[in-house]
């Protein structure tokens, strides 16, 4: 699961290290991209 998350996050232009950060440590835009990555990682049809 962590590998899929890291791959999806890097596809959205974020560094893979954001996986280890708390949401409060990310900017608003980065938080939105991480939320988008979470939705994409679920592989919706």
PDB file of N, CA, C and O in Angstrom:
ATOM      1  N   UNK A   1       0.824  -1.192   0.000  1.00  0.00           N
ATOM      2  CA  UNK A   1       0.000   0.000   0.000  1.00  0.00           C
ATOM      3  C   UNK A   1       0.873   1.264   0.000  1.00  0.00           C
ATOM      4  O   UNK A   1       0.566   2.249  -0.671  1.00  0.00           O
ATOM      5  N   UNK A   2       1.953   1.207   0.760  1.00  0.00           N
ATOM      6  CA  UNK A   2       2.838   2.375   0.832  1.00  0.00           C
ATOM      7  C   UNK A   2       3.497   2.655  -0.516  1.00  0.00           C
ATOM      8  O   UNK A   2       3.686   3.812  -0.891  1.00  0.00           O
ATOM      9  N   UNK A   3       3.846   1.595  -1.242  1.00  0.00           N
ATOM     10  CA  UNK A   3       4.459   1.772  -2.559  1.00  0.00           C
ATOM     11  C   UNK A   3       3.485   2.412  -3.543  1.00  0.00           C
ATOM     12  O   UNK A   3       3.868   3.280  -4.327  1.00  0.00           O
ATOM     13  N   UNK A   4       2.236   1.985  -3.500  1.00  0.00           N
ATOM     14  CA  UNK A   4       1.220   2.558  -4.385  1.00  0.00           C
ATOM     15  C   UNK A   4       1.013   4.023  -4.046  1.00  0.00           C
ATOM     16  O   UNK A   4       0.897   4.859  -4.942  1.00  0.00           O
ATOM     17  N   UNK A   5       0.965   4.338  -2.762  1.00  0.00           N
ATOM     18  CA  UNK A   5       0.787   5.725  -2.342  1.00  0.00           C
ATOM     19  C   UNK A   5       1.956   6.588  -2.792  1.00  0.00           C
ATOM     20  O   UNK A   5       1.753   7.697  -3.285  1.00  0.00           O
ATOM     21  N   UNK A   6       3.171   6.094  -2.630  1.00  0.00           N
ATOM     22  CA  UNK A   6       4.354   6.856  -3.037  1.00  0.00           C
ATOM     23  C   UNK A   6       4.363   7.086  -4.541  1.00  0.00           C
ATOM     24  O   UNK A   6       4.701   8.176  -5.001  1.00  0.00           O
ATOM     25  N   UNK A   7       3.997   6.075  -5.303  1.00  0.00           N
ATOM     26  CA  UNK A   7       3.960   6.210  -6.761  1.00  0.00           C
ATOM     27  C   UNK A   7       2.917   7.238  -7.193  1.00  0.00           C
ATOM     28  O   UNK A   7       3.183   8.073  -8.058  1.00  0.00           O
ATOM     29  N   UNK A   8       1.743   7.176  -6.595  1.00  0.00           N
ATOM     30  CA  UNK A   8       0.673   8.104  -6.949  1.00  0.00           C
ATOM     31  C   UNK A   8       1.041   9.530  -6.572  1.00  0.00           C
ATOM     32  O   UNK A   8       0.774  10.462  -7.331  1.00  0.00           O
ATOM     33  N   UNK A   9       1.647   9.706  -5.413  1.00  0.00           N
ATOM     34  CA  UNK A   9       2.040  11.040  -4.963  1.00  0.00           C
ATOM     35  C   UNK A   9       3.100  11.635  -5.880  1.00  0.00           C
ATOM     36  O   UNK A   9       3.044  12.823  -6.197  1.00  0.00           O
ATOM     37  N   UNK A  10       4.066  10.828  -6.311  1.00  0.00           N
ATOM     38  CA  UNK A  10       5.095  11.355  -7.211  1.00  0.00           C
ATOM     39  C   UNK A  10       4.517  11.673  -8.579  1.00  0.00           C
ATOM     40  O   UNK A  10       5.002  12.586  -9.247  1.00  0.00           O
ATOM     41  N   UNK A  11       3.496  10.946  -9.017  1.00  0.00           N
ATOM     42  CA  UNK A  11       2.840  11.252 -10.290  1.00  0.00           C
ATOM     43  C   UNK A  11       2.149  12.611 -10.240  1.00  0.00           C
ATOM     44  O   UNK A  11       1.997  13.267 -11.271  1.00  0.00           O
ATOM     45  N   UNK A  12       1.734  13.034  -9.060  1.00  0.00           N
ATOM     46  CA  UNK A  12       1.067  14.323  -8.905  1.00  0.00           C
ATOM     47  C   UNK A  12       2.047  15.460  -8.642  1.00  0.00           C
ATOM     48  O   UNK A  12       1.634  16.590  -8.379  1.00  0.00           O
ATOM     49  N   UNK A  13       3.336  15.166  -8.712  1.00  0.00           N
ATOM     50  CA  UNK A  13       4.338  16.215  -8.585  1.00  0.00           C
ATOM     51  C   UNK A  13       4.803  16.505  -7.176  1.00  0.00           C
ATOM     52  O   UNK A  13       5.430  17.535  -6.933  1.00  0.00           O
ATOM     53  N   UNK A  14       4.509  15.621  -6.246  1.00  0.00           N
ATOM     54  CA  UNK A  14       4.968  15.800  -4.872  1.00  0.00           C
ATOM     55  C   UNK A  14       6.114  14.838  -4.592  1.00  0.00           C
ATOM     56  O   UNK A  14       6.197  13.770  -5.197  1.00  0.00           O
ATOM     57  N   UNK A  15       6.985  15.214  -3.685  1.00  0.00           N
ATOM     58  CA  UNK A  15       8.077  14.328  -3.283  1.00  0.00           C
ATOM     59  C   UNK A  15       7.511  13.208  -2.409  1.00  0.00           C
ATOM     60  O   UNK A  15       6.554  13.420  -1.664  1.00  0.00           O
ATOM     61  N   UNK A  16       8.093  12.039  -2.500  1.00  0.00           N
ATOM     62  CA  UNK A  16       7.593  10.874  -1.764  1.00  0.00           C
ATOM     63  C   UNK A  16       7.686  11.050  -0.249  1.00  0.00           C
ATOM     64  O   UNK A  16       6.996  10.353   0.494  1.00  0.00           O
ATOM     65  N   UNK A  17       8.527  11.967   0.215  1.00  0.00           N
ATOM     66  CA  UNK A  17       8.680  12.141   1.666  1.00  0.00           C
ATOM     67  C   UNK A  17       7.437  12.718   2.329  1.00  0.00           C
ATOM     68  O   UNK A  17       7.343  12.690   3.557  1.00  0.00           O
ATOM     69  N   UNK A  18       6.479  13.240   1.568  1.00  0.00           N
ATOM     70  CA  UNK A  18       5.271  13.790   2.190  1.00  0.00           C
ATOM     71  C   UNK A  18       4.445  12.705   2.868  1.00  0.00           C
ATOM     72  O   UNK A  18       3.585  13.008   3.695  1.00  0.00           O
ATOM     73  N   UNK A  19       4.696  11.449   2.525  1.00  0.00           N
ATOM     74  CA  UNK A  19       3.978  10.348   3.174  1.00  0.00           C
ATOM     75  C   UNK A  19       4.269  10.338   4.671  1.00  0.00           C
ATOM     76  O   UNK A  19       3.406   9.983   5.473  1.00  0.00           O
ATOM     77  N   UNK A  20       5.477  10.724   5.043  1.00  0.00           N
ATOM     78  CA  UNK A  20       5.889  10.675   6.443  1.00  0.00           C
ATOM     79  C   UNK A  20       5.570  11.945   7.219  1.00  0.00           C
ATOM     80  O   UNK A  20       5.884  12.036   8.406  1.00  0.00           O
ATOM     81  N   UNK A  21       4.952  12.924   6.572  1.00  0.00           N
ATOM     82  CA  UNK A  21       4.657  14.185   7.244  1.00  0.00           C
ATOM     83  C   UNK A  21       3.212  14.215   7.729  1.00  0.00           C
ATOM     84  O   UNK A  21       2.335  13.563   7.162  1.00  0.00           O
ATOM     85  N   UNK A  22       2.986  14.983   8.788  1.00  0.00           N
ATOM     86  CA  UNK A  22       1.640  15.199   9.280  1.00  0.00           C
ATOM     87  C   UNK A  22       0.946  16.219   8.389  1.00  0.00           C
ATOM     88  O   UNK A  22       1.618  17.066   7.801  1.00  0.00           O
ATOM     89  N   UNK A  23      -0.378  16.164   8.270  1.00  0.00           N
ATOM     90  CA  UNK A  23      -1.092  17.114   7.416  1.00  0.00           C
ATOM     91  C   UNK A  23      -0.806  18.578   7.759  1.00  0.00           C
ATOM     92  O   UNK A  23      -0.764  19.420   6.863  1.00  0.00           O
ATOM     93  N   UNK A  24      -0.614  18.888   9.022  1.00  0.00           N
ATOM     94  CA  UNK A  24      -0.352  20.269   9.426  1.00  0.00           C
ATOM     95  C   UNK A  24       0.996  20.772   8.925  1.00  0.00           C
ATOM     96  O   UNK A  24       1.229  21.979   8.879  1.00  0.00           O
ATOM     97  N   UNK A  25       1.878  19.860   8.551  1.00  0.00           N
ATOM     98  CA  UNK A  25       3.196  20.241   8.049  1.00  0.00           C
ATOM     99  C   UNK A  25       3.179  20.530   6.549  1.00  0.00           C
ATOM    100  O   UNK A  25       4.188  20.970   5.998  1.00  0.00           O
ATOM    101  N   UNK A  26       2.057  20.290   5.886  1.00  0.00           N
ATOM    102  CA  UNK A  26       1.944  20.510   4.445  1.00  0.00           C
ATOM    103  C   UNK A  26       1.175  21.793   4.171  1.00  0.00           C
ATOM    104  O   UNK A  26       0.334  22.210   4.967  1.00  0.00           O
ATOM    105  N   UNK A  27       1.472  22.411   3.043  1.00  0.00           N
ATOM    106  CA  UNK A  27       0.713  23.594   2.648  1.00  0.00           C
ATOM    107  C   UNK A  27      -0.684  23.162   2.210  1.00  0.00           C
ATOM    108  O   UNK A  27      -0.944  21.974   2.019  1.00  0.00           O
ATOM    109  N   UNK A  28      -1.562  24.119   2.058  1.00  0.00           N
ATOM    110  CA  UNK A  28      -2.932  23.813   1.646  1.00  0.00           C
ATOM    111  C   UNK A  28      -2.994  23.116   0.301  1.00  0.00           C
ATOM    112  O   UNK A  28      -3.764  22.173   0.117  1.00  0.00           O
ATOM    113  N   UNK A  29      -2.179  23.581  -0.643  1.00  0.00           N
ATOM    114  CA  UNK A  29      -2.153  22.960  -1.964  1.00  0.00           C
ATOM    115  C   UNK A  29      -1.619  21.543  -1.922  1.00  0.00           C
ATOM    116  O   UNK A  29      -2.114  20.660  -2.623  1.00  0.00           O
ATOM    117  N   UNK A  30      -0.604  21.328  -1.095  1.00  0.00           N
ATOM    118  CA  UNK A  30      -0.045  19.980  -0.963  1.00  0.00           C
ATOM    119  C   UNK A  30      -1.065  19.045  -0.316  1.00  0.00           C
ATOM    120  O   UNK A  30      -1.160  17.876  -0.691  1.00  0.00           O
ATOM    121  N   UNK A  31      -1.821  19.551   0.645  1.00  0.00           N
ATOM    122  CA  UNK A  31      -2.853  18.737   1.285  1.00  0.00           C
ATOM    123  C   UNK A  31      -3.904  18.312   0.270  1.00  0.00           C
ATOM    124  O   UNK A  31      -4.384  17.179   0.300  1.00  0.00           O
ATOM    125  N   UNK A  32      -4.260  19.227  -0.628  1.00  0.00           N
ATOM    126  CA  UNK A  32      -5.253  18.902  -1.656  1.00  0.00           C
ATOM    127  C   UNK A  32      -4.714  17.852  -2.616  1.00  0.00           C
ATOM    128  O   UNK A  32      -5.448  16.950  -3.020  1.00  0.00           O
ATOM    129  N   UNK A  33      -3.436  17.956  -2.987  1.00  0.00           N
ATOM    130  CA  UNK A  33      -2.842  16.967  -3.893  1.00  0.00           C
ATOM    131  C   UNK A  33      -2.746  15.600  -3.227  1.00  0.00           C
ATOM    132  O   UNK A  33      -2.946  14.576  -3.880  1.00  0.00           O
ATOM    133  N   UNK A  34      -2.441  15.579  -1.940  1.00  0.00           N
ATOM    134  CA  UNK A  34      -2.394  14.303  -1.221  1.00  0.00           C
ATOM    135  C   UNK A  34      -3.795  13.694  -1.158  1.00  0.00           C
ATOM    136  O   UNK A  34      -3.947  12.482  -1.310  1.00  0.00           O
ATOM    137  N   UNK A  35      -4.809  14.515  -0.939  1.00  0.00           N
ATOM    138  CA  UNK A  35      -6.184  14.014  -0.925  1.00  0.00           C
ATOM    139  C   UNK A  35      -6.561  13.449  -2.293  1.00  0.00           C
ATOM    140  O   UNK A  35      -7.229  12.419  -2.379  1.00  0.00           O
ATOM    141  N   UNK A  36      -6.135  14.117  -3.349  1.00  0.00           N
ATOM    142  CA  UNK A  36      -6.382  13.628  -4.704  1.00  0.00           C
ATOM    143  C   UNK A  36      -5.660  12.305  -4.932  1.00  0.00           C
ATOM    144  O   UNK A  36      -6.217  11.389  -5.538  1.00  0.00           O
ATOM    145  N   UNK A  37      -4.434  12.200  -4.455  1.00  0.00           N
ATOM    146  CA  UNK A  37      -3.670  10.956  -4.591  1.00  0.00           C
ATOM    147  C   UNK A  37      -4.364   9.813  -3.858  1.00  0.00           C
ATOM    148  O   UNK A  37      -4.376   8.679  -4.337  1.00  0.00           O
ATOM    149  N   UNK A  38      -4.937  10.110  -2.706  1.00  0.00           N
ATOM    150  CA  UNK A  38      -5.661   9.079  -1.960  1.00  0.00           C
ATOM    151  C   UNK A  38      -6.851   8.575  -2.760  1.00  0.00           C
ATOM    152  O   UNK A  38      -7.133   7.377  -2.777  1.00  0.00           O
ATOM    153  N   UNK A  39      -7.547   9.488  -3.421  1.00  0.00           N
ATOM    154  CA  UNK A  39      -8.705   9.098  -4.223  1.00  0.00           C
ATOM    155  C   UNK A  39      -8.282   8.282  -5.444  1.00  0.00           C
ATOM    156  O   UNK A  39      -8.942   7.306  -5.803  1.00  0.00           O
ATOM    157  N   UNK A  40      -7.186   8.681  -6.078  1.00  0.00           N
ATOM    158  CA  UNK A  40      -6.705   7.974  -7.263  1.00  0.00           C
ATOM    159  C   UNK A  40      -6.146   6.607  -6.891  1.00  0.00           C
ATOM    160  O   UNK A  40      -6.325   5.645  -7.638  1.00  0.00           O
ATOM    161  N   UNK A  41      -5.480   6.507  -5.760  1.00  0.00           N
ATOM    162  CA  UNK A  41      -4.862   5.245  -5.343  1.00  0.00           C
ATOM    163  C   UNK A  41      -5.902   4.158  -5.111  1.00  0.00           C
ATOM    164  O   UNK A  41      -5.589   2.969  -5.162  1.00  0.00           O
ATOM    165  N   UNK A  42      -7.135   4.567  -4.856  1.00  0.00           N
ATOM    166  CA  UNK A  42      -8.216   3.608  -4.657  1.00  0.00           C
ATOM    167  C   UNK A  42      -8.613   2.941  -5.971  1.00  0.00           C
ATOM    168  O   UNK A  42      -9.391   1.987  -5.973  1.00  0.00           O
ATOM    169  N   UNK A  43      -8.078   3.442  -7.096  1.00  0.00           N
ATOM    170  CA  UNK A  43      -8.329   2.936  -8.448  1.00  0.00           C
ATOM    171  C   UNK A  43      -9.814   2.913  -8.798  1.00  0.00           C
ATOM    172  O   UNK A  43     -10.368   1.849  -9.075  1.00  0.00           O
ATOM    173  N   UNK A  44     -10.461   4.073  -8.787  1.00  0.00           N
ATOM    174  CA  UNK A  44     -11.875   4.105  -9.178  1.00  0.00           C
ATOM    175  C   UNK A  44     -12.020   3.778 -10.662  1.00  0.00           C
ATOM    176  O   UNK A  44     -11.150   4.111 -11.466  1.00  0.00           O
ATOM    177  N   UNK A  45     -13.081   3.148 -11.005  1.00  0.00           N
ATOM    178  CA  UNK A  45     -13.308   2.758 -12.408  1.00  0.00           C
ATOM    179  C   UNK A  45     -13.861   3.901 -13.218  1.00  0.00           C
ATOM    180  O   UNK A  45     -14.110   3.747 -14.414  1.00  0.00           O
TER     181      UNK A  45
END
